[in-house]
Amino acid sequence: MNRRTLLQSLPALAVLPNAAWAASQPSADSTSATVYELRVYHTYEGKLNDLLKRFREHTIQIFDRHNMKSVAYWTPLDEPAKSGTLIYILAHPSREAAAANWKAFQDDPEWKSVQKKSEENGKLVEKVDSTFMALTDFSPQLR
């Protein structure tokens, strides 16, 4: 599934409540703006449920500790993506904050332990696509 098809298929209304929260957060200066990160995880065959379990039980809580605001998570309804794809959006105060957040996440001892344990029977994720996005000036106002 290419990014254009993916973006066109995401229900925008599902994103708005959490995006509104992120947009309402105070920023360090008036020039910084919330950035959204679209992430698409392509799993190895048969590993999607293991990845979903890892997110459900560990990853999201670790994201929270590192100021990585979860906007929403999806799994596709149609094959071939249905059996091996996780899609989600994170909000960060800025691109610089996103880089710092990801570094802190990757260095987190709990994350390293969780990742190692969850991959005892093989890696879960074959490929990750990441796209940073900014709201356009014509986007509906977020409340």
DSSP file (Angstrom, degrees, kcal/mol; ACC not computed):
  #  RESIDUE AA STRUCTURE BP1 BP2  ACC     N-H-->O    O-->H-N    N-H-->O    O-->H-N    TCO  KAPPA ALPHA  PHI   PSI    X-CA   Y-CA   Z-CA
    1    1 A M              0   0    0      0, 0.0     2,-0.1     0, 0.0     0, 0.0   0.000 360.0 360.0 360.0 127.4    0.0    0.0    0.0
    2    2 A N     >  -     0   0    0      1,-0.1     4,-2.3     4,-0.0     5,-0.1  -0.457 360.0-110.4 -86.4 164.2    1.5    3.3   -1.0
    3    3 A R  H  > S+     0   0    0      1,-0.2     4,-3.4     2,-0.2     5,-0.2   0.862 114.9  55.3 -61.9 -38.9    1.4    6.4    1.3
    4    4 A R  H  > S+     0   0    0      2,-0.2     4,-2.2     1,-0.2    -1,-0.2   0.940 111.0  44.5 -61.8 -46.8   -1.0    8.4   -0.9
    5    5 A T  H  > S+     0   0    0      2,-0.2     4,-1.3     1,-0.2    -1,-0.2   0.913 114.8  50.5 -61.2 -42.6   -3.5    5.5   -0.8
    6    6 A L  H >X S+     0   0    0     -4,-2.3     4,-1.1     1,-0.2     3,-0.6   0.947 110.6  47.2 -61.4 -50.3   -3.0    5.2    2.9
    7    7 A L  H 3< S+     0   0    0     -4,-3.4     3,-0.5     1,-0.3    -1,-0.2   0.878 111.5  51.7 -61.9 -37.5   -3.5    8.9    3.6
    8    8 A Q  H 3< S+     0   0    0     -4,-2.2    -1,-0.3    -5,-0.2    -2,-0.2   0.772 110.3  49.9 -69.0 -24.5   -6.6    9.0    1.5
    9    9 A S  H << S+     0   0    0     -4,-1.3    -1,-0.2    -3,-0.6    -2,-0.2   0.618  84.9 102.1 -91.3 -12.6   -8.0    6.0    3.4
   10   10 A L  S  < S-     0   0    0     -4,-1.1     2,-0.9    -3,-0.5     3,-0.1  -0.549  78.6-122.1 -74.0 130.4   -7.5    7.3    6.9
   11   11 A P    >>  -     0   0    0      0, 0.0     3,-1.3     0, 0.0     4,-0.6  -0.616  20.3-158.0 -74.0 109.6  -10.6    8.7    8.5
   12   12 A A  H >> S+     0   0    0     -2,-0.9     4,-1.3     1,-0.3     3,-1.1   0.821  86.5  64.4 -59.9 -33.3   -9.7   12.3    9.3
   13   13 A L  H 34 S+     0   0    0      1,-0.3    -1,-0.3     2,-0.2     3,-0.0   0.816  95.3  58.7 -63.3 -28.5  -12.4   12.6   11.9
   14   14 A A  H <4 S+     0   0    0     -3,-1.3     4,-0.4     1,-0.2    -1,-0.3   0.783 107.4  48.1 -69.4 -25.3  -10.7    9.9   14.1
   15   15 A V  H <X S+     0   0    0     -3,-1.1     4,-2.3    -4,-0.6     3,-0.2   0.785  93.9  77.2 -83.4 -29.4   -7.5   12.0   14.2
   16   16 A L  H  X S+     0   0    0     -4,-1.3     4,-2.7     1,-0.2     5,-0.2   0.848  86.1  54.3 -60.2 -45.0   -9.1   15.3   15.2
   17   17 A P  H  > S+     0   0    0      0, 0.0     4,-1.4     0, 0.0    -1,-0.2   0.934 117.6  36.3 -58.7 -46.0   -9.8   14.9   18.9
   18   18 A N  H  > S+     0   0    0     -4,-0.4     4,-2.3    -3,-0.2    -2,-0.2   0.841 115.0  55.6 -74.6 -32.3   -6.2   14.0   19.8
   19   19 A A  H  X S+     0   0    0     -4,-2.3     4,-2.6     1,-0.2    -1,-0.2   0.880 104.8  54.8 -65.2 -35.7   -4.8   16.4   17.2
   20   20 A A  H  X S+     0   0    0     -4,-2.7     4,-1.5    -5,-0.2    -1,-0.2   0.912 106.9  50.6 -61.9 -42.1   -6.8   19.1   18.9
   21   21 A W  H  X S+     0   0    0     -4,-1.4     4,-0.6    -5,-0.2     3,-0.5   0.951 111.7  46.8 -58.9 -48.7   -5.2   18.2   22.2
   22   22 A A  H >< S+     0   0    0     -4,-2.3     3,-1.1     1,-0.2    -2,-0.2   0.892 110.7  52.0 -63.0 -40.1   -1.7   18.3   20.7
   23   23 A A  H 3< S+     0   0    0     -4,-2.6    -1,-0.2     1,-0.2    -2,-0.2   0.777 106.4  55.2 -67.3 -25.5   -2.4   21.7   19.0
   24   24 A S  H 3< S+     0   0    0     -4,-1.5    -1,-0.2    -3,-0.5    -2,-0.2   0.555  82.6 109.4 -85.0  -7.6   -3.6   23.2   22.3
   25   25 A Q  S << S-     0   0    0     -3,-1.1     9,-0.1    -4,-0.6    -3,-0.0  -0.461  78.3-107.7 -72.4 139.3   -0.3   22.3   24.1
   26   26 A P        -     0   0    0      0, 0.0     2,-0.3     0, 0.0    -1,-0.1  -0.337  33.9-147.8 -65.3 146.0    1.9   25.3   25.0
   27   27 A S        -     0   0    0      1,-0.1     3,-0.1     5,-0.1    67,-0.0  -0.772  22.3-116.9-113.1 161.1    5.0   25.7   22.9
   28   28 A A  S    S+     0   0    0     -2,-0.3     2,-0.3     1,-0.1    -1,-0.1   0.821  98.2   6.6 -66.9 -31.5    8.4   27.1   23.9
   29   29 A D  S >  S-     0   0    0      1,-0.0     3,-1.0    -3,-0.0    -1,-0.1  -0.960  78.3-108.4-147.2 165.5    8.0   29.9   21.4
   30   30 A S  T 3  S+     0   0    0     -2,-0.3    -2,-0.0     1,-0.2    -1,-0.0   0.635 111.7  60.5 -73.6 -12.7    5.4   31.2   19.0
   31   31 A T  T 3  S+     0   0    0      2,-0.0    -1,-0.2    -4,-0.0     2,-0.2   0.663  84.6  91.0 -88.9 -15.8    7.2   29.9   15.9
   32   32 A S    <   -     0   0    0     -3,-1.0     2,-0.3    62,-0.0    62,-0.1  -0.536  57.3-170.6 -81.6 148.3    7.1   26.2   16.8
   33   33 A A        -     0   0    0     -2,-0.2    62,-0.1    60,-0.1   -10,-0.1  -0.977  30.7 -94.5-137.4 148.5    4.2   24.1   15.7
   34   34 A T        -     0   0    0     -2,-0.3   101,-0.4    -9,-0.1     2,-0.4  -0.357  38.8-156.2 -59.1 135.9    3.0   20.6   16.4
   35   35 A V  E     -A   92   0A   0     57,-2.8    57,-2.8    99,-0.1     2,-0.4  -0.926   3.2-145.4-114.7 146.0    4.3   18.1   13.9
   36   36 A Y  E     -AB  91 133A   0     97,-2.9    97,-3.6    -2,-0.4     2,-0.6  -0.883   6.0-152.2-110.7 140.5    2.5   14.8   13.3
   37   37 A E  E     -AB  90 132A   0     53,-3.0    53,-2.1    -2,-0.4     2,-0.6  -0.948   2.3-157.3-118.9 114.4    4.4   11.7   12.5
   38   38 A L  E     -AB  89 131A   0     93,-3.1    93,-2.5    -2,-0.6     2,-0.4  -0.792  16.2-172.3 -87.5 123.4    2.6    9.0   10.4
   39   39 A R  E     -AB  88 130A   0     49,-3.2    49,-2.5    -2,-0.6     2,-0.5  -0.973  10.9-170.3-123.4 133.3    4.3    5.6   11.0
   40   40 A V  E     -AB  87 129A   0     89,-2.5    89,-2.6    -2,-0.4     2,-0.5  -0.980   7.6-161.2-123.9 118.0    3.5    2.5    9.0
   41   41 A Y  E     -AB  86 128A   0     45,-3.3    45,-2.0    -2,-0.5     2,-0.6  -0.880   2.0-162.0-103.0 125.7    4.9   -0.8   10.3
   42   42 A H  E     -AB  85 127A   0     85,-3.0    84,-2.6    -2,-0.5    85,-1.7  -0.936  18.9-154.6-105.7 116.2    5.1   -3.7    8.0
   43   43 A T  E     - B   0 125A   0     41,-2.7    82,-0.3    -2,-0.6     2,-0.1  -0.455  19.8-101.2 -92.1 161.9    5.6   -6.9   10.0
   44   44 A Y    >   -     0   0    0     80,-2.3     3,-2.2     1,-0.2     4,-0.3  -0.445  65.2 -69.5 -70.1 155.9    7.1  -10.2    9.1
   45   45 A E  T 3  S+     0   0    0      1,-0.3    -1,-0.2     2,-0.1    39,-0.1  -0.205 121.3   7.3 -52.5 129.3    4.5  -12.9    8.2
   46   46 A G  T 3  S+     0   0    0     37,-0.4    -1,-0.3    -3,-0.1     4,-0.2   0.510 104.6  98.9  79.2   5.8    2.6  -14.0   11.3
   47   47 A K    <>  +     0   0    0     -3,-2.2     4,-2.1    77,-0.2     5,-0.2   0.458  48.0  93.3-105.5  -2.2    4.0  -11.3   13.6
   48   48 A L  H  > S+     0   0    0     35,-0.5     4,-2.9    -4,-0.3     5,-0.2   0.924  86.3  50.2 -60.4 -45.4    1.3   -8.7   13.5
   49   49 A N  H  > S+     0   0    0      1,-0.2     4,-2.2     2,-0.2    -1,-0.2   0.875 109.8  51.6 -62.6 -35.9   -0.5  -10.0   16.7
   50   50 A D  H  > S+     0   0    0     -4,-0.2     4,-2.1     2,-0.2    -1,-0.2   0.902 111.3  47.6 -64.8 -40.3    2.9  -10.0   18.5
   51   51 A L  H  X S+     0   0    0     -4,-2.1     4,-2.4     2,-0.2    -2,-0.2   0.925 111.1  50.3 -66.1 -44.5    3.5   -6.4   17.5
   52   52 A L  H  X S+     0   0    0     -4,-2.9     4,-2.9     1,-0.2    -2,-0.2   0.899 110.3  50.9 -60.7 -40.3    0.0   -5.3   18.6
   53   53 A K  H  X S+     0   0    0     -4,-2.2     4,-2.8    -5,-0.2     5,-0.3   0.913 108.8  51.2 -63.0 -42.9    0.5   -7.0   21.9
   54   54 A R  H  X>S+     0   0    0     -4,-2.1     5,-2.3     2,-0.2     4,-2.1   0.919 113.7  44.1 -62.2 -43.3    3.8   -5.2   22.4
   55   55 A F  I  <>S+     0   0    0     -4,-2.4     5,-1.6     3,-0.2     6,-0.3   0.948 115.6  48.1 -63.4 -48.5    2.2   -1.9   21.7
   56   56 A R  I  <5S+     0   0    0     -4,-2.9    -2,-0.2     1,-0.2    -1,-0.2   0.893 122.9  31.6 -59.9 -43.2   -0.9   -2.6   23.8
   57   57 A E  I  <5S-     0   0    0     -4,-2.8    -1,-0.2    -5,-0.2    -2,-0.2   0.686 139.1  -6.4 -94.3 -19.6    1.1   -3.8   26.8
   58   58 A H  I  X5S+     0   0    0     -4,-2.1     4,-1.9    -5,-0.3     3,-0.3   0.618 111.0  66.4-140.3 -54.4    4.3   -1.7   26.7
   59   59 A T  I  ><S+     0   0    0     -5,-2.3     4,-2.9     1,-0.2    -4,-0.2   0.868 101.4  50.0 -58.0 -46.7    5.2    0.6   23.8
   60   60 A I  H  ><S+     0   0    0     -5,-1.6     4,-2.5     1,-0.2    -1,-0.2   0.898 110.5  50.9 -62.0 -40.3    2.4    3.2   24.2
   61   61 A Q  H  > S+     0   0    0     -3,-0.3     4,-1.6    -6,-0.3    -1,-0.2   0.883 111.8  47.5 -64.6 -36.9    3.2    3.6   28.0
   62   62 A I  H  X S+     0   0    0     -4,-1.9     4,-1.1     2,-0.2    -2,-0.2   0.898 108.9  54.4 -70.9 -39.6    6.9    4.1   27.1
   63   63 A F  H ><>S+     0   0    0     -4,-2.9     5,-2.2     1,-0.2     3,-1.1   0.945 105.7  54.0 -53.5 -48.5    5.9    6.6   24.4
   64   64 A D  H ><5S+     0   0    0     -4,-2.5     3,-1.5     1,-0.3    -1,-0.2   0.891 104.2  54.1 -55.9 -42.1    4.0    8.5   27.0
   65   65 A R  H 3<5S+     0   0    0     -4,-1.6    -1,-0.3     1,-0.3    -2,-0.2   0.767 109.5  49.0 -63.6 -25.0    7.0    8.7   29.3
   66   66 A H  T <<5S-     0   0    0     -3,-1.1    -1,-0.3    -4,-1.1    -2,-0.2   0.005 119.8-104.6-108.3  28.0    9.0   10.3   26.4
   67   67 A N  T < 5S+     0   0    0     -3,-1.5     2,-0.8     1,-0.2    -3,-0.2   0.792  72.0 144.3  59.2  32.9    6.5   12.9   25.4
   68   68 A M      < -     0   0    0     -5,-2.2     2,-0.6    -6,-0.1    -1,-0.2  -0.868  40.6-150.0-104.2 100.2    5.3   11.0   22.3
   69   69 A K  E     -C   91   0A   0     22,-1.6    22,-2.5    -2,-0.8     2,-0.4  -0.585   6.4-138.9 -79.1 116.8    1.6   11.8   22.2
   70   70 A S  E     +C   90   0A   0     -2,-0.6    20,-0.2    20,-0.2     3,-0.1  -0.615  22.3 178.6 -73.8 125.5   -0.4    8.9   20.6
   71   71 A V  E     -     0   0A   0     18,-3.1     2,-0.3    -2,-0.4   -53,-0.2   0.888  61.0 -37.6 -90.9 -53.1   -3.0   10.3   18.2
   72   72 A A  E     -C   89   0A   0     17,-1.0    17,-2.0   -54,-0.1    -1,-0.4  -0.971  46.7-140.5-168.8 159.3   -4.5    7.1   16.9
   73   73 A Y  E     -C   88   0A   0     -2,-0.3     2,-0.3    15,-0.2    15,-0.2  -0.976  22.0-179.2-129.1 141.1   -3.7    3.5   15.9
   74   74 A W  E     -C   87   0A   0     13,-3.4    13,-2.7    -2,-0.4    -2,-0.0  -0.956  20.0-158.2-137.3 155.1   -5.1    1.5   13.0
   75   75 A T        -     0   0    0     -2,-0.3    11,-0.1    11,-0.2     7,-0.1  -0.993  38.1-108.5-125.5 138.1   -4.9   -1.8   11.3
   76   76 A P        -     0   0    0      0, 0.0     9,-0.1     0, 0.0     8,-0.0  -0.223  14.8-146.8 -62.6 153.6   -6.1   -2.1    7.7
   77   77 A L  S    S+     0   0    0      2,-0.1     2,-0.3     6,-0.0     6,-0.0   0.666  76.0  61.4 -92.7 -20.7   -9.4   -3.9    6.9
   78   78 A D  S  > S-     0   0    0      4,-0.0     4,-1.6     1,-0.0     3,-0.3  -0.834  85.1 -82.8-116.1 147.3   -8.3   -5.3    3.5
   79   79 A E  T  4 S+     0   0    0     -2,-0.3    -2,-0.1     1,-0.3    -1,-0.0  -0.488  99.4  35.0 -74.8 152.7   -5.6   -7.7    2.4
   80   80 A P  T >4 S+     0   0    0      0, 0.0     3,-0.7     0, 0.0    -1,-0.3  -0.989 129.7  37.2 -87.0 -12.9   -2.8   -7.8    1.7
   81   81 A A  G >> S+     0   0    0     -3,-0.3     3,-1.7     1,-0.2     4,-0.8   0.779 101.6  77.1 -69.2 -25.8   -2.1   -5.1    4.3
   82   82 A K  G 3< S+     0   0    0     -4,-1.6     3,-0.3     1,-0.3    -1,-0.2   0.847  95.0  45.4 -54.3 -40.6   -4.6   -6.5    6.8
   83   83 A S  G <4 S+     0   0    0     -3,-0.7   -35,-0.5     1,-0.2   -37,-0.4   0.407 127.1  22.3 -89.9   3.7   -2.4   -9.3    8.0
   84   84 A G  T <4 S+     0   0    0     -3,-1.7   -41,-2.7    -4,-0.2     2,-0.4   0.232  96.0  92.5-156.8  27.1    0.8   -7.4    8.5
   85   85 A T  E  <  -A   42   0A   0     -4,-0.8     2,-0.4    -3,-0.3   -43,-0.2  -0.988  36.3-175.7-137.0 133.7    0.4   -3.7    8.9
   86   86 A L  E     -A   41   0A   0    -45,-2.0   -45,-3.3    -2,-0.4     2,-0.4  -0.993  13.2-169.8-119.8 132.0    0.1   -1.3   11.9
   87   87 A I  E     +AC  40  74A   0    -13,-2.7   -13,-3.4    -2,-0.4     2,-0.3  -0.970  14.5 157.0-122.6 134.4   -0.5    2.4   11.2
   88   88 A Y  E     -AC  39  73A   0    -49,-2.5   -49,-3.2    -2,-0.4     2,-0.4  -0.989  29.4-138.5-153.1 164.8   -0.3    5.1   13.7
   89   89 A I  E     -AC  38  72A   0    -17,-2.0   -18,-3.1    -2,-0.3   -17,-1.0  -0.989  14.3-168.3-127.0 132.9    0.2    8.8   14.2
   90   90 A L  E     -AC  37  70A   0    -53,-2.1   -53,-3.0    -2,-0.4     2,-0.4  -0.864  13.0-141.6-112.0 152.2    2.2   10.5   16.9
   91   91 A A  E     -AC  36  69A   0    -22,-2.5   -22,-1.6    -2,-0.3   -55,-0.2  -0.948  19.1-179.4-113.9 137.6    2.2   14.2   17.8
   92   92 A H  E     -A   35   0A   0    -57,-2.8   -57,-2.8    -2,-0.4   -24,-0.1  -0.956  36.4-123.5-130.3 149.6    5.4   16.1   18.8
   93   93 A P  S    S-     0   0    0      0, 0.0     2,-0.3     0, 0.0   -60,-0.1   0.797  90.6 -17.8 -62.8 -27.2    5.8   19.7   19.7
   94   94 A S  S  > S-     0   0    0    -62,-0.1     4,-2.1   -60,-0.1     5,-0.1  -0.965  70.3 -96.0-164.8 171.0    8.4   20.2   16.9
   95   95 A R  H  > S+     0   0    0     -2,-0.3     4,-2.2     2,-0.2     5,-0.2   0.891 124.7  52.6 -64.6 -38.9   10.8   18.2   14.7
   96   96 A E  H  > S+     0   0    0      1,-0.2     4,-2.2     2,-0.2    -1,-0.2   0.916 109.3  48.5 -63.1 -42.8   13.6   18.8   17.1
   97   97 A A  H  > S+     0   0    0      1,-0.2     4,-3.2     2,-0.2    -1,-0.2   0.888 108.4  55.3 -64.0 -38.6   11.5   17.4   20.0
   98   98 A A  H  X S+     0   0    0     -4,-2.1     4,-2.7     2,-0.2     5,-0.2   0.932 108.3  47.6 -59.8 -45.7   10.6   14.4   17.8
   99   99 A A  H  X S+     0   0    0     -4,-2.2     4,-2.0     1,-0.2    -1,-0.2   0.920 115.0  45.5 -62.1 -43.8   14.2   13.6   17.3
  100  100 A A  H  X S+     0   0    0     -4,-2.2     4,-2.5     2,-0.2    -2,-0.2   0.901 112.5  51.7 -66.3 -40.7   15.0   14.0   21.0
  101  101 A N  H  X S+     0   0    0     -4,-3.2     4,-2.5     1,-0.2    -2,-0.2   0.929 110.8  47.2 -61.3 -46.1   11.9   11.9   21.9
  102  102 A W  H  X S+     0   0    0     -4,-2.7     4,-2.8     2,-0.2    -1,-0.2   0.884 111.4  51.1 -65.6 -37.8   12.9    9.1   19.6
  103  103 A K  H  X S+     0   0    0     -4,-2.0     4,-1.9    -5,-0.2    -1,-0.2   0.943 111.8  46.7 -63.8 -45.9   16.5    9.1   20.9
  104  104 A A  H  X S+     0   0    0     -4,-2.5     4,-0.6     1,-0.2    -2,-0.2   0.898 113.4  50.0 -62.1 -40.2   15.2    8.9   24.6
  105  105 A F  H >< S+     0   0    0     -4,-2.5     3,-1.2     1,-0.2    -2,-0.2   0.952 110.5  48.1 -61.8 -50.6   12.8    6.1   23.6
  106  106 A Q  H 3< S+     0   0    0     -4,-2.8    -1,-0.2     1,-0.3    -2,-0.2   0.812 114.1  47.7 -61.8 -30.8   15.5    4.1   21.8
  107  107 A D  H 3< S+     0   0    0     -4,-1.9    -1,-0.3    -5,-0.2    -2,-0.2   0.524  82.9 118.5 -86.9  -6.5   17.8    4.5   24.8
  108  108 A D    <X  -     0   0    0     -3,-1.2     4,-2.3    -4,-0.6     5,-0.2  -0.436  60.0-146.0 -66.8 124.3   15.2    3.6   27.4
  109  109 A P  H  > S+     0   0    0      0, 0.0     4,-2.0     0, 0.0     5,-0.2   0.864  99.1  52.9 -60.7 -36.5   16.2    0.4   29.3
  110  110 A E  H  > S+     0   0    0      2,-0.2     4,-2.9     1,-0.2     5,-0.2   0.928 109.0  49.6 -65.2 -42.8   12.6   -0.8   29.6
  111  111 A W  H  > S+     0   0    0      1,-0.2     4,-3.1     2,-0.2     5,-0.3   0.930 109.6  51.4 -60.1 -45.2   12.1   -0.5   25.9
  112  112 A K  H  X S+     0   0    0     -4,-2.3     4,-2.2     1,-0.2    -1,-0.2   0.900 113.1  45.7 -59.3 -40.7   15.4   -2.4   25.2
  113  113 A S  H  X S+     0   0    0     -4,-2.0     4,-2.6     2,-0.2     5,-0.2   0.930 113.8  47.7 -67.5 -46.3   14.2   -5.2   27.5
  114  114 A V  H  X S+     0   0    0     -4,-2.9     4,-2.6     2,-0.2    -2,-0.2   0.923 113.2  48.6 -61.4 -45.3   10.7   -5.3   26.0
  115  115 A Q  H  X S+     0   0    0     -4,-3.1     4,-1.3    -5,-0.2    -1,-0.2   0.935 112.3  48.1 -61.9 -46.8   12.0   -5.3   22.5
  116  116 A K  H  < S+     0   0    0     -4,-2.2     3,-0.4    -5,-0.3    -2,-0.2   0.929 114.4  45.6 -60.6 -46.6   14.5   -8.1   23.2
  117  117 A K  H >< S+     0   0    0     -4,-2.6     3,-1.4     1,-0.2    -1,-0.2   0.903 111.8  51.2 -65.0 -41.4   11.9  -10.3   25.0
  118  118 A S  H 3< S+     0   0    0     -4,-2.6     3,-0.3     1,-0.3    -1,-0.2   0.713 111.4  49.4 -70.6 -18.2    9.2   -9.7   22.3
  119  119 A E  T >< S+     0   0    0     -4,-1.3     3,-1.8    -3,-0.4    -1,-0.3   0.131  71.5 113.1-107.7  20.2   11.7  -10.7   19.6
  120  120 A E  T <  S+     0   0    0     -3,-1.4    -1,-0.2     1,-0.3    -2,-0.1   0.826  86.2  41.8 -58.9 -31.2   13.0  -13.9   21.2
  121  121 A N  T 3  S-     0   0    0      1,-0.4    -1,-0.3    -3,-0.3     2,-0.1   0.087 135.4 -58.5-103.5  22.3   11.4  -15.9   18.3
  122  122 A G  S <  S-     0   0    0     -3,-1.8    -1,-0.4   -75,-0.0    -2,-0.0  -0.247  72.0 -55.1 118.5 153.8   12.4  -13.5   15.6
  123  123 A K        -     0   0    0      1,-0.1   -79,-0.1    -3,-0.1     3,-0.1  -0.248  37.7-156.1 -60.2 148.9   12.1   -9.9   14.6
  124  124 A L  S    S+     0   0    0      1,-0.2   -80,-2.3   -81,-0.1     2,-0.5   0.819  72.2  58.4 -94.6 -39.0    8.5   -8.5   14.4
  125  125 A V  E     +B   43   0A   0    -82,-0.3   -82,-0.3     1,-0.2    -1,-0.2  -0.840  47.9 178.0-108.1 124.4    9.0   -5.6   12.0
  126  126 A E  E    S+     0   0A   0    -84,-2.6     2,-0.3    -2,-0.5   -83,-0.2   0.846  73.5   3.6 -85.8 -38.6   10.4   -5.9    8.6
  127  127 A K  E     -B   42   0A   0    -85,-1.7   -85,-3.0     2,-0.0     2,-0.4  -0.997  56.9-156.8-153.2 142.4   10.1   -2.2    7.5
  128  128 A V  E     -B   41   0A   0     -2,-0.3     2,-0.5   -87,-0.2   -87,-0.2  -0.990   5.6-162.2-123.0 129.2    9.0    1.1    9.0
  129  129 A D  E     -B   40   0A   0    -89,-2.6   -89,-2.5    -2,-0.4     2,-0.4  -0.940  12.0-172.9-105.5 131.6    7.8    4.1    6.9
  130  130 A S  E     +B   39   0A   0     -2,-0.5     2,-0.4   -91,-0.2   -91,-0.2  -0.992   7.3 177.6-128.3 129.8    7.8    7.4    8.7
  131  131 A T  E     -B   38   0A   0    -93,-2.5   -93,-3.1    -2,-0.4     2,-0.4  -0.989  18.5-146.3-132.6 123.3    6.4   10.7    7.4
  132  132 A F  E     -B   37   0A   0     -2,-0.4     2,-0.3   -95,-0.2   -95,-0.2  -0.717  24.4-173.7 -87.9 140.0    6.4   14.0    9.3
  133  133 A M  E     -B   36   0A   0    -97,-3.6   -97,-2.9    -2,-0.4     2,-0.4  -0.944  17.3-157.6-135.9 151.7    3.4   16.2    8.6
  134  134 A A        -     0   0    0     -2,-0.3   -99,-0.1   -99,-0.2     2,-0.1  -0.967  33.5-105.3-125.0 145.5    2.1   19.7    9.4
  135  135 A L        -     0   0    0   -101,-0.4     2,-0.1    -2,-0.4     0, 0.0  -0.426  39.8-121.8 -64.5 143.4   -1.5   20.8    9.4
  136  136 A T    >   -     0   0    0      1,-0.1     3,-1.4    -2,-0.1    -1,-0.1  -0.417  19.7-111.1 -82.1 163.7   -2.2   23.0    6.4
  137  137 A D  T 3  S+     0   0    0      1,-0.3    -1,-0.1    -2,-0.1    -2,-0.1   0.669 118.7  52.7 -69.0 -15.0   -3.5   26.6    6.8
  138  138 A F  T 3  S+     0   0    0      2,-0.1    -1,-0.3     3,-0.0     3,-0.1   0.330  80.5 118.9-102.6   6.8   -6.8   25.4    5.3
  139  139 A S  S <  S-     0   0    0     -3,-1.4     3,-0.1     1,-0.1    -4,-0.0  -0.393  79.9 -91.3 -65.7 148.9   -7.3   22.5    7.7
  140  140 A P        -     0   0    0      0, 0.0     2,-0.2     0, 0.0    -1,-0.1  -0.319  52.4 -94.7 -57.6 145.3  -10.4   22.8    9.9
  141  141 A Q        -     0   0    0     -3,-0.1     2,-0.4     1,-0.1  -121,-0.1  -0.444  40.5-132.6 -64.4 131.8   -9.7   24.6   13.1
  142  142 A L              0   0    0     -2,-0.2    -1,-0.1     1,-0.1  -126,-0.0  -0.698 360.0 360.0 -88.8 136.5   -9.0   22.1   15.8
  143  143 A R              0   0    0     -2,-0.4    -1,-0.1  -127,-0.1    -2,-0.0   0.424 360.0 360.0-104.2 360.0  -10.8   22.5   19.1
